[in-house]
Structures are given as C-alpha cells and as structure tokens.
Amino acid sequence: MKYAKIVATGSYLPTKILTNKDLEEMVDTSDEWIIDRTGIRERHIVAENETTSDMAYHAALSALNQANMQPDEIDLIIVATSTPDSVFPSTACILQNKLGIKTNGSIDLQAACTGFIYALTTADCFIKSGMAKNILVVGSDSMSRIVDYSDRGTCILFGDGAGAVILQASDEPGVLGNEIHADGNYNSILTCDGHLYNGEIKGNPFVYMDGQAVFKLAVRSLTAVSKNLAESIGVDLAQINWIVPHQANIRILESTAKMLGCSMDKVITTVDKHGNTSAASVPLALDVAVRDGRIKAGDLVLLQGVGAGFSWGASLIRF
Ligand SMILES: CC(C)(COP(=O)(O)OP(=O)(O)OC[C@H]1O[C@@H](n2cnc3c(N)ncnc32)[C@H](O)[C@@H]1OP(=O)(O)O)[C@@H](O)C(=O)NCCC(=O)NCCS
C-alpha cells in the first residue's frame, strides 16, 4: 500500500512582534487578562509590503531545504489560507511562480483555521490515488489584515505566519488516517463576510466572533474527532506521542487534552509566542517541535484543527 509520508517541515514568522503590552496601548485590555484568558504573550505581524504568498514562500523554502529537494520536484502545491493575496490568481499560483516551478497543479483551499488539516487530507488522497508523488502543503495567513484593532475581543488573539510540509509517496507508514467535518449551521459564530461587490467591499471586512460559543464548540468537536479517528484506525489514545493542536487559546488546548485523558506534556504549544495564526498554526507548531527534536522518526502524532465554518478535523501520522 502507498502511504503519504511527511518528509520535511518548514515555517516562517514575520519579524515584527506585537506584544500584549503593545495591545494595552491600543485597546482596553491588560497583559494579565490576555495571558490568563488565552495564554498568548505575543504574536508576529506581517510587514506592510509582505503578503501571504511571501510567508508561504519562506516556509516552503525551509521545508524544501530540509528535504534536500528542488522546487521542480514538487508536482502539486496546496495552500490553505483565508487571507489570499488576491481573489485570483490563487496564492498557490503566486507561490508556484515565486518558487520558479513551471507547470505543476497549484490550488488554494479555504477552511479557515481548519485549512491545514483539510489540505493535508486532500494531499493524502492525491498521493494514495497515485495522482501525485511529492506535494507541498502550506498553511499561510495574514490575519492582521482582517482583524479590527479596536475590537479587544478578537485583536488579542490573532497573529501572522506560515508553515509547510512536504508529503511524499512512500511504502512506509506516514499519514494513517484523516477525518474532516463541517457544520454550516454554526457559520455565524465566527465570520469575516466582507467581499468585493461591484467595486466596493460589501459586509464586514473584519473578523467577528462569538468567543464563548467558539470555545465550547471547539473543545467538543476536537475531542470527538480525535477519539473517533483514533478508534477507527485502531490506535489507543495512550499510544500517541504528541498532539499538535490548532493554537487557538491555551484553555481550549488544556480542556481538550483533559477530555482526551492526555497530559499537557504531550501537547505542542506555541500559542504563547504565535497567537492564533489560523491555517498556519498547526504546521508552524509541527515545525517547531520537529526542529527542536521533540518529534522524532517513528513517533505517532495527532494533528487537530478547528475553525470557522464551523469546521474541524484531525490527522493521525506516523513520523
Ligand atoms: C475570546 C475569549 C478569549 C474571551 O474570553 P472569555 O473568558 O470567554 O471572556 P468573555 O467573552 O466571557 O468576557 C469576559 C469579560 O472580559 C471582557 N473582555 C473581553 N475581551 C477582553 C480583553 N481583551 N481584555 C480585557 N477584558 C476583555 C469582556 O468584555 C467581559 O467583560 P464583562 O464581564 O464586563 O462583560 C475566549 O472566549 C476565547 O478564546 N474563545 C475562543 C476563541 C477562538 O479560539 N477563536 C478562534 C477559533 S479558530
């Protein structure tokens, strides 16, 4: 059987850092409140002339370097983002051009903060079907472009960044299984409905969020999908070496780990330094843990994503 194996990871964070102290100057909040309610201390913010595809490019290059591969060995690019450079061309096509690749398939995928899990699931299917051998899967988001920095309920949460993996056809186990879900009934609790309409922006160009509703649904859905996926593959949750969750709020990570009976020692957390980078958060956290040596070859790793839609999903991977 052909597996899809993660052979390299990469990431990129913009240089500018926005701390909680900086936010104290912008809205009625405090460093203590933000740390206590979210676990976030700082987040990175794109430069004015920097785009989602620029961040994706740096993350992709770092993954390609780790894999010791040339860009033209990639036969499909999937970019998960909800902050694309433009309506069209896709950010994936812009990235393809920046990487100097000529004719491979390149697509964007939008599933908000669950985007990377959806993209990885899609890439896994391409490899298992034999349609691709080397896929570059990127999560990249410039959330600071769609956050209202006068809304203290949302602006404290989000940051910018990109993460990437290279998924390769292999005879050795890699991605063991994926599960993706969505329930559009909950689409109003987390939205950014602004869109181009006859030359103007119609709707709200900024993130709107019912924080408490998102919080509860996130814990419930991540717990359910993780249990279900592990059971369907025949893996006991206790066998999992690492959980790499979407970095939304430390309290969501802690509550979910508790519901799964997992110690926080097994949970990779970057939310304190990155905030919520949407589709970038899972591959960014994964890259951090691979590069600092915590995630090693042979480890069983559970990736979890959740976000607007409402959407959620998980992937179980043998490294
Ligand atoms: C947004 C979130 C941090 C708010 O935390 P919370 O504990 O639920 O806080 P509440 O919304 O109940 O608000 C409690 C109080 O803090 C206030 N508050 C909200 N944001 C604040 C801030 N940044 N600083 C200080 N006070 C704040 C509220 O106005 C409220 O005041 P009140 O009691 O006088 O009305 C939390 O709900 C959350 O993280 N939700 C999930 C968000 C998420 O992960 N979204 C992305 C998913 S992909």
PDBQT file of the ligand as one rigid body, heavy atoms in Angstrom, charges set to zero:
ROOT
HETATM    1  C1  LIG A 401     -12.278  35.431  23.246  1.00  0.00    +0.000 C 
HETATM    2  C2  LIG A 401     -12.038  34.807  24.602  1.00  0.00    +0.000 C 
HETATM    3  C3  LIG A 401     -10.573  34.894  24.961  1.00  0.00    +0.000 C 
HETATM    4  C4  LIG A 401     -12.830  35.589  25.647  1.00  0.00    +0.000 C 
HETATM    5  O1  LIG A 401     -12.584  35.024  26.904  1.00  0.00    +0.000 OA
HETATM    6  P1  LIG A 401     -13.795  34.739  27.893  1.00  0.00    +0.000 P 
HETATM    7  O2  LIG A 401     -13.239  34.235  29.145  1.00  0.00    +0.000 OA
HETATM    8  O3  LIG A 401     -14.789  33.879  27.150  1.00  0.00    +0.000 OA
HETATM    9  O4  LIG A 401     -14.337  36.186  28.124  1.00  0.00    +0.000 OA
HETATM   10  P2  LIG A 401     -15.830  36.723  27.936  1.00  0.00    +0.000 P 
HETATM   11  O5  LIG A 401     -16.149  36.873  26.487  1.00  0.00    +0.000 OA
HETATM   12  O6  LIG A 401     -16.763  35.917  28.793  1.00  0.00    +0.000 OA
HETATM   13  O7  LIG A 401     -15.682  38.131  28.582  1.00  0.00    +0.000 OA
HETATM   14  C5  LIG A 401     -15.435  38.285  29.983  1.00  0.00    +0.000 C 
HETATM   15  C6  LIG A 401     -15.210  39.751  30.246  1.00  0.00    +0.000 C 
HETATM   16  O8  LIG A 401     -13.935  40.129  29.736  1.00  0.00    +0.000 OA
HETATM   17  C7  LIG A 401     -14.071  41.236  28.867  1.00  0.00    +0.000 C 
HETATM   18  N1  LIG A 401     -13.087  41.169  27.833  1.00  0.00    +0.000 N 
HETATM   19  C8  LIG A 401     -13.178  40.630  26.593  1.00  0.00    +0.000 A 
HETATM   20  N2  LIG A 401     -12.029  40.767  25.916  1.00  0.00    +0.000 NA
HETATM   21  C9  LIG A 401     -11.182  41.402  26.763  1.00  0.00    +0.000 A 
HETATM   22  C10 LIG A 401      -9.850  41.827  26.661  1.00  0.00    +0.000 A 
HETATM   23  N3  LIG A 401      -9.128  41.634  25.551  1.00  0.00    +0.000 N 
HETATM   24  N4  LIG A 401      -9.289  42.430  27.724  1.00  0.00    +0.000 NA
HETATM   25  C11 LIG A 401      -9.970  42.645  28.854  1.00  0.00    +0.000 A 
HETATM   26  N5  LIG A 401     -11.247  42.262  29.019  1.00  0.00    +0.000 NA
HETATM   27  C12 LIG A 401     -11.832  41.647  27.981  1.00  0.00    +0.000 A 
HETATM   28  C13 LIG A 401     -15.480  41.134  28.341  1.00  0.00    +0.000 C 
HETATM   29  O9  LIG A 401     -15.952  42.409  27.887  1.00  0.00    +0.000 OA
HETATM   30  C14 LIG A 401     -16.219  40.665  29.559  1.00  0.00    +0.000 C 
HETATM   31  O10 LIG A 401     -16.466  41.766  30.417  1.00  0.00    +0.000 OA
HETATM   32  P3  LIG A 401     -17.847  41.859  31.241  1.00  0.00    +0.000 P 
HETATM   33  O11 LIG A 401     -17.849  40.653  32.147  1.00  0.00    +0.000 OA
HETATM   34  O12 LIG A 401     -17.703  43.165  31.944  1.00  0.00    +0.000 OA
HETATM   35  O13 LIG A 401     -18.926  41.819  30.223  1.00  0.00    +0.000 OA
HETATM   36  C15 LIG A 401     -12.498  33.318  24.644  1.00  0.00    +0.000 C 
HETATM   37  O14 LIG A 401     -13.895  33.242  24.589  1.00  0.00    +0.000 OA
HETATM   38  C16 LIG A 401     -11.934  32.526  23.508  1.00  0.00    +0.000 C 
HETATM   39  O15 LIG A 401     -10.733  32.362  23.368  1.00  0.00    +0.000 OA
HETATM   40  N6  LIG A 401     -12.807  31.928  22.670  1.00  0.00    +0.000 N 
HETATM   41  C17 LIG A 401     -12.366  31.119  21.559  1.00  0.00    +0.000 C 
HETATM   42  C18 LIG A 401     -11.802  31.995  20.508  1.00  0.00    +0.000 C 
HETATM   43  C19 LIG A 401     -11.079  31.269  19.439  1.00  0.00    +0.000 C 
HETATM   44  O16 LIG A 401     -10.310  30.400  19.709  1.00  0.00    +0.000 OA
HETATM   45  N7  LIG A 401     -11.334  31.655  18.189  1.00  0.00    +0.000 N 
HETATM   46  C20 LIG A 401     -10.691  31.135  17.050  1.00  0.00    +0.000 C 
HETATM   47  C21 LIG A 401     -11.059  29.728  16.843  1.00  0.00    +0.000 C 
HETATM   48  S1  LIG A 401     -10.366  29.160  15.364  1.00  0.00    +0.000 SA
ENDROOT
TORSDOF 0
